[in-house]
Amino acid sequence: MQGNVSALAAGLAMLGAIGPGIGLGIGFSKAMEALGRNPEASGTLFVPYILGLALTEAVAIYCLVVALILIFVG
Amino acid sequence: MPDAGGGLIHVSIQAEVLFSIGGFEVTNSMVGAVIASLILLAAAWYVHGHSSIVPGRLQSFVELPIEWMADIVAGSSSRWRSYVALVVGLFLMILVANWLGLVPGVGTIGLVHEGEALTPFVRPAAADLNFTLGLSIVAFIVFVWWGVRVHGLAGYLKEIAGEPRYMAPLMFPIHLISELSRLISLSMRLFGNVFAGEVLMTTMLALTTAALAVLPLAFFVPGIFLVLELLFGLVQAMVFALLAMTYITLAIAEHTAGDHDGEREKGTANEPDLQAPGASRPSSTSAPA
């Protein structure tokens, strides 16, 4: 029973990935918009873009970690 | 260690112990890390011995990621020479360790004990929290050390305490936690991505081989995710190295003459960063095209 509940809880914890998903989409679309307006800026955009996506994605990774803890430890 | 789901998929969150030498347990992720290091050492040793002014194919192949990463690091601050080796080293180590996990046989060839699931001989090193935490601790020590070296211990503590001095009792713990959370997020990001990638691959293979009717899918569905994992392996190695670089650059950046001046100083320090990759990019991208 407890295993089933923690599996459910892990699934619910992954709902937290919705926010970062939206955020990543917005970030990517804005980067593409900027690139469309100014194609020479690709080199300038690259590092801040990757870092921004990585920092946004960290929130989803926290959800994943919580889910993993619920599955394997809880 | 408990299983994830039913009998279909076996996933272990911790690295499995292969054998122990006098109480020191050698796990399969250590084997993965050592193999990745050996690949890097062998490549470095061979290319160093056979290098020439006009690079051959192999030399260009080895130099390409190093030059590309070093170009980005060179733009981060004026003292880039002191940490370029660390950042490029982190990048190459994680890249090779990640891609090693995609080689056929890794994670599928191993020991089977009675009544237990398979214990693979090699596990991708970054799918073990110990490996990623180790790398993060190295990066953490380096960027704290740079902060102390540039500002002095008092200056570093002052920076952690924050700008309006009367807020220090509140801001000091918050800034301390935010420094420590970099350590956690660096290690957890890499571990989470690589481990989730492993689970994804296992799940896809298990789903497509579950019944005879879906068996034809097994020939190309895992392949799609394999390509995706190639991309993620590169991106995660890059993200780890670039974040380590950014934290070091932030630690070096001056904050002495007030917050506003500090911001401006940081802006000028970062300006070459915006130039260098842009300047090198057209030449590097147009060459293969």
Chai-1 contact restraints between the chains, C-beta under 6 A:
chainA,res_idxA,chainB,res_idxB,connection_type,confidence,min_distance_angstrom,max_distance_angstrom,comment,restraint_id
A,G43,B,P277,contact,1.0,0.0,6.0,A-B,restraint_1
A,G43,B,G278,contact,1.0,0.0,6.0,A-B,restraint_2
A,G43,B,R281,contact,1.0,0.0,6.0,A-B,restraint_3
A,T44,B,L274,contact,1.0,0.0,6.0,A-B,restraint_4
A,T44,B,G278,contact,1.0,0.0,6.0,A-B,restraint_5
A,L51,B,L242,contact,1.0,0.0,6.0,A-B,restraint_6
A,A54,B,V239,contact,1.0,0.0,6.0,A-B,restraint_7
A,A58,B,S185,contact,1.0,0.0,6.0,A-B,restraint_8
A,A58,B,R189,contact,1.0,0.0,6.0,A-B,restraint_9
A,I61,B,M188,contact,1.0,0.0,6.0,A-B,restraint_10
A,I61,B,R189,contact,1.0,0.0,6.0,A-B,restraint_11
A,I61,B,G192,contact,1.0,0.0,6.0,A-B,restraint_12
A,L64,B,G192,contact,1.0,0.0,6.0,A-B,restraint_13
A,V65,B,M188,contact,1.0,0.0,6.0,A-B,restraint_14
A,V65,B,G192,contact,1.0,0.0,6.0,A-B,restraint_15
A,F72,B,I13,contact,1.0,0.0,6.0,A-B,restraint_16
